[in-house]
Amino acid sequence: SPGEGLETTTGGGKMTPVVASSLEELKKYVTDDFPRVIVVDGIIDTGENTVSIGSNKTITGIDENSGIAGGIHIYNSMNVIINNLNFNGGWPNSGPDDCIDISGSHHVWLNHLSVWNSTDGNIDIKAGSDYITVSWCKIWYTDDTVVNGKDVHGHRLSCLIGSGAGDHDATDMGKLHVTYHHNWFGNNLDQRMPRVMYGRAHIYNNYYTAKDNTYCVGADCYASVLIENNSFNDVNNPHQFHYDNEYPASIVARGNLYNNTSGTKDSGQKKENNKVSPFETTVYDYKFVGLSHNTVRGAAGGAVLCAETLKAKGYITKK
């Protein structure tokens, strides 16, 4: 969507691609604001810290084995595309809190990613970020281990839009325009698929199979959420307002499929005496897909480009 001085998200555009196969090379190419296309070859381990991503970058994987072990931080940047990569947060080993942390940034597109096992959040979008799209991603956890009756990985959260609880008006109000479409929220996720505060979030054509979860989509603190044409399967509380507090929120839910779900499917206004403008129409065109399980399951995830395709496009050219 146009805004913040940009018409759309182009990343590194048509710049000659460079290859990064080590943490040192990745940092060399991604931390400045110079337009660049970076092809990640193999798994790059960021260790205990995240790698900061500058503006005007396209970062893509060379094949299905390429990705990031650890996390990245897109902070005060713009015009960034992250594409065809695996992100393994590394739990239960120590590492960054989030696999992908977007703070104070705008025009970011996360596309065809596999994201799993963060310590805190798989994908967090906060601090006044704006015009963010998350598409065709698979998001999950591998483990919900119970030891001696205790869930040792109870913090299996997924995706946050906004943060705080009524105290972020100065940074978040009027921001956080976020779209989630054609994503698969899979095994062992507990909540935040996503959770929305302050933002206007469009959540459509997504597929949910997070059995034994707490809730899927949550709305609170001035959030306005449009939830349509999603497939909720064997999950609890497909969409709900959060907490019994004074903060208003709005949910418009339409055209969704609920298969063997339980719990709440909140819609309308959280507070009738303090209403939020409902999110009913978008400024962009989009299409619905038939609610076939295979539509999203067969295509969501990272690293779908093969080396031959990248070679043909000239993406394997060291510089």
Disulfide bonds with the S-S distance in Angstrom:
none
